[in-house]
Amino acid sequence: MTNNFTITDKAKKKIENLLEKENINKFFRIEVKGGGCSGYKYHFSTDNKKNEDDIILENVLIDKSSFAFIEGSMLDFSEKLIENTFKIINPKATSSCGCGSSFSV
């Protein structure tokens, strides 16, 4: 656990593989943006630069305003028959939509 945010081994491995394929991007970025049916939505992307306000956890970047929503959470990677996706298990989320892609606090 670093900075009160956990990244599972499965997620770490998937991030490493993703960054290797991207070749030009050095970081995996997590952002919380307004959207979805519950108010907020997680956004995952790759990036080649870090911003001044980014929190750096190994090769993962989280901006400070997003970190306020996900502090104490865990990033995992889920592999299912119909979908492979990163998931954030967020104890601050008071509700989420039926598909699980958005949340409220």
N, C-alpha and C positions, 0 to 999 in steps of 0.2 A: 504494500500500500504506500503510495507516494502522494503527498499533498491531499490526503483523504479522498483519493480516487483510485480504484483498483482496476487493473487491466488483466483479464484472465490469460493464461498461457495460450489458449485457443485463439483469442483475439490478437495477442502479440504475434503469433505465427502467421496469421492471415494478413496482418498489417505489413510484416516483413516481406511476405510474398508479393503483396500488392505494390509496395514501394520498389521492389526489385523489378517488377514488370514495367512500372512507369519509367524507371531509369533516370528521369530528370528531376523527379520530385523527391525530396528528402523527408518530408513529414506527412503524417496523417492528421487531418484537422477535424475537430468536433466542434460544432456550433449549435446553439439553441436559437431558433428563429420563431417569430410569430407565425402561426398557421395551423392547418389541420382543424378537425372538428372539436378539439379540446383546448385550443388556445396556443400551444407551443409544439414545435416539431424539432426533432434532432436532424442535423444535416452533417453528413460525412463526406469528406473530400480529401484530395491530396494537394500538397502545397510545397513550393520550393523556397519559401521565405517565412521567417517568423516576424511577427509584429511586436512592437515594444511592450504591449500589454498582455502578450501571450504567456500562459503558464505552460512550461515544457515538462512533459513526463516521458522520458526516453525519447521516442521518435513521434510522440503525439503532442499536438498543440491544441490548447483550449484558451479562448480569449476570456478575460476576467469576468465580463458580464455573463457569458455562458456558464462559466464555472460556478457562479453563484447559484444557478439552477441545478447543477449536477454534482456539487460537492457531496461526498459521502456515497457516491454511486459506484457501480461496477460496469465496465464495458466487457461484453462477451460477444462471441461469434456463434451464431446458431445455424446449424446445417439441417435442413429438413427436405423432404422429398420435393416439395414445390418451391422452396425458397431458401436461399442462403443469405444471411443478413447479420449486420452488427446490431446488437441490442444493448440498451442501457437499462440496467436494473436500478431504478431511482427511488429511494425511500422518501424523497420529498414530494413525489408525484401523488396527488390526492385522488386523481382519476385519470383514465385514459380512454381513448375511443375504442370501439369494437375491434378494429384491425390492429391496434397497438402502436400506430405510427405517430400519434400525437398525445399530449398529456396536459394536465393543468396542475398548478401548485397552490 
